[in-house]
Amino acid sequence: MKDITHINRKIKSTATVLNSKLNKSSETLLNSSISEKKELKKGTVIFGKYRITEKIMQSAGEADLYLCEYMKKRYVLKAYSRENAIKPEVVRILEKISSPYVAKLYHAGKAEGKTVEIIQYFRNGSVKDKTFTFEELKTFVIPSINEGLRTLHSFGIIHKDIKPSNIMLNDDGKSVSIIDFGISSVESGDSTVIVTETGMTPEYSAPESFRGLFLEESDYYSMGVTLYELFCGNTPYKNLSPQQIAQYTSLQKIPLPKDMPQELKNLICGLTYYDITNRNDKSNPDRRWTYYEVLRWCRGEKVSVPGEKNNGYAVPAYRFMGREYRNIRELVNAFSLNWEEGKKQLFRGLMSAFFRNFDPQTAGYCIDAEEETLKGSGNDIIFFRFLYKLVPNMTSFNWKGRVYSSLSELGTEIVSSENLNADTAYYSGILENKVLSEYFLCVHDEDEVRMKAVKTLEDSFLLEFSERKRKVLLYTMGYMLSERKILKVNGKEFSDISQLVSYISSSVKVSFSEFEKICSELIQPDNRLTVQFESWLIVQGKSEEVRKWEKKLSL
């Protein structure tokens, strides 16, 4: 048992659970109006396709949960007990979101006299009542929640109820997803939400939320308390009333156990900083951490902890494009996003002159890069290597005006693009300049299999002159980097060939026009496979079948 500083010790909290094998739990919601429940029967078909197979006994107080199936795939049906339980504007946005860190909402509306949602099924359940090591938290739990919140906030949604029971373990066991948007709201123009009759869970709530104010920062405060519980096994506010919690959190920092790693303490202190006065002043270190501070923390950077005097700046201020940068990684990101201007700083000797006075090693990197241009090497690749020398532990992919948090994010963007025309030149440049190979060398990735696959892809691209085949290789790069073999057809996602075949077969029973519509998304008028479909088949291991198809067309 960890040596933990407790405020109180006697409380049990509740959970929205999407796995019938989890332990029973309960939940207290504020201001929820629950009507008399009428259960849905086994075998009932919802929205014309989702067949209920069983009720999940550990349903939440505000709704009943059911397992249902469609095309041999499992889903969860959430049937709310109150009218207008989910906001239409939130539903419209959630249906557009496709992220590995946000639970997928497939359908929402009225059915059997109830407001219902069809959502993603998680066979591993939530992280509630589970504890994680610091390494597990840092490796996949924290990055996943951070990216999930970023996605929600980018669409204007504030979750308002981040807690362990709303964080689900994904099937891969290497990431988590955010669920339960029953009390979520869309941001207003000033990025605030005034709560009227929605609930919240006081133990995880930010100080400002007790005043009816919800911000993006409020979700990050809840994330901080959640991480405390996932490491310690309990929250710091057991058995306190909402009024006591509100009073405590508005005046004091969360008490942290002595045996908690200092890195984790810094993160939780940053996330749960109570003063939001400076939230809009990004240059002020005394403000609650949000996405970028957490991202930098995950990368091992020293980030200024709000409320502490030592701000941890790595270098004196470097002025670039009208702004001053005191953190080397922030400067690198600025160079990456303003690629051509960044190259001028390096190759005109401005950077070597700056670093020469206080950092001889970095100045040496600058001078080496300046000299390398004289050998005829491409300036873009030299600049790329230089950026990774400045931040040796950087794992983001920074290339020509764009910064991706990982290769997976880059790959997902490529695969998700329905038409590569707009970005063909950018993606082609990555393969033509062999940037991926350089990236593996820069980040010291020792995955020889992946490295070999990347080199083969780069060589194939350089030898290919067919515009169509080049696009096939670009999609192949996307699938390889994203590690998600997803193909979208008729608005639905398929991860393997058997799923797609089953779907096409079932469409014939619906109507021949539906069958034709699906086929038109897979096969062009000249009987060639569509570019993305061909690439998807190749990564599914069907290269030989694709070759035979093309051979038939040439006869």
C-alpha positions, 0 to 999 in steps of 0.5 A, a space after each residue: 500500500 502506498 504512503 498517501 496523504 488522505 483528506 478522507 477515506 470513506 466513500 464509494 464512487 460510481 461508474 458508467 460501465 461498458 463491460 458486463 464482467 466488471 464489479 458493481 458500482 454506483 454513481 451520484 449525479 447532481 441535478 439529474 431528473 430520472 423518470 421511471 425505467 422501462 427495459 428494452 427486450 432482448 431481440 429488439 432491433 434498434 434503428 433497423 439493424 442493431 439487435 439487443 442481445 443482453 442487458 448490462 446489469 451495471 448500468 448507470 443511474 441515468 441510463 440503461 446499457 445493453 449489448 447489441 450486435 450488427 453484422 457480427 460486431 458488438 456495440 453498446 446501446 445506451 438508453 437514457 431515462 430522461 427526455 432530452 438527455 443528449 444535446 443535438 449539437 453535441 451528437 452532430 459533432 460527435 458523429 463526425 469525430 473519428 479518433 482512436 482516443 474518443 469512443 465512436 458514436 455510431 447513431 443517436 436518436 429516438 427508439 422504442 420511446 427512449 433517447 438512445 445512443 449506439 456507441 463503441 464496445 470496449 471488451 476490456 472495460 474502464 480503468 475504474 478501480 484499476 491502478 497503473 505504474 508511473 511508466 504505464 501512465 506515461 507510456 500510454 494512459 496520459 498521451 491517450 487522454 491528452 490526444 482525446 481531449 485535444 480532439 474534443 476541444 478542437 471540435 468545440 466540445 467540453 466533456 465536463 466529466 473526465 474520471 476513471 469510469 469514463 476512460 476505457 481500455 482499448 482492445 489493443 491494450 496500449 491506449 485508452 479512449 474517452 467515453 460518455 458525453 451525456 453532460 458535454 457541451 459545445 463551447 460558446 464564443 468566449 470558450 465558457 459554458 454556464 451549467 444549468 441542469 447538467 450533472 458533474 462528479 464533484 471529486 474530479 471537478 475543477 474549482 471554477 466548475 462549482 461556480 457554473 463555469 466550464 472551460 477546456 482547462 476544466 477538463 484538464 483539471 479533472 484529468 489531473 485528479 483522474 491520474 492521481 486516482 489511477 496511481 494511488 487507488 483513490 481520489 484525494 477528496 474522499 467523503 467530502 461534500 461538494 461544498 467542502 471540495 469547492 472550498 478546498 480546491 479554490 484555496 489549496 493544492 492537491 496533497 500528493 503522497 511522498 512516494 509519488 514520482 516527482 515527474 508525476 507530481 509536477 504533471 498533477 500540480 500543473 493540471 490541477 493549478 487552481 488559479 485560471 486568471 492567466 489562462 489566456 496569457 500563453 507566455 505566463 508560466 503561472 497557468 493551468 497546463 493543457 494540451 501542449 504542456 502535457 505533450 511536452 511533459 510526455 516528451 521528457 521536457 522540463 516544463 515550468 510548474 505553475 506557482 513555482 519560482 523556477 520556470 526551467 527555461 533552457 536558453 536565453 530568449 531567441 527572437 524569431 518572427 516577432 516572438 521570443 522563445 526561451 525553450 529550445 523545443 518551442 523554438 524547434 517547433 516554430 522553425 518547423 512550422 515556418 520552414 523556409 524562415 527557419 532555414 534562413 536563421 540557420 544557414 545565414 549564421 544567425 543561430 551559430 552566432 546566438 549559441 556561440 556565447 553560451 552553448 558551444 555544443 549547439 553552436 557546433 551543430 549550427 556550424 556543421 550544418 552550415 558547412 554541410 551545405 557546401 558539400 551539395 547536400 539538400 538543405 531541407 534534409 540538413 535542416 531536418 537533421 539539425 532540428 533533431 540534434 537540437 532536441 535529441 529526445 524529440 519523437 514528433 515528425 517535423 517536416 516542411 511547415 507541419 508538426 505531427 505528434 507521431 508517425 502514426 498521426 501522419 499516417 492516419 492523416 494520409 489514410 483519412 484523406 479521400 483525395 490526395 490531390 491537395 497534398 500529393 506534393 507534400 507526401 511525395 516529398 517525404 518519400 522522394 527525400 527519404 525523410 522517413 529513413 532519416 527520421 528513424 536514424 534521428 530518433 534512434 528507432 531500432 525496429 529493423 523490420 519497419 526500417 527495411 519496409 520504409 526503405 523499400 517503399 522509398 526506393 519503389 517510389 523513386 523508381 515509379 513514374 506512373 502517377 496512379 501507382 505513386 498514389 497507391 504507394 502514398 496510401 501504402 505509406 499511410 497504412 504502414 505508419 498509422 498501423 490501422 488498416 481501415 478502409 471507409 466504404 459507404 460511410 462505414 469502416 472495415 479493418 479486414 477483408 472478411 468484414 468488407 465481403 460480408 457487407 457487400 454480400 448483405 447489400 445485394 439483399 437490400 437492393 441492387 442499386 445499393 450494391 452498385 453504389 458500394 462497388 462504385 467506391 471500390 472499382 473505377 469505370 475503367 474496371 481498375 481498383 480505386 487507388 485507396 482500395 488497391 493499397 488497402 488490399 496490398 497491406 492486407 497481404 493481397 498483392 498477388 490478387 491485385 496483380 492478377 486483376 491488373 493482368 486481366 485488364 491488360 488482356 
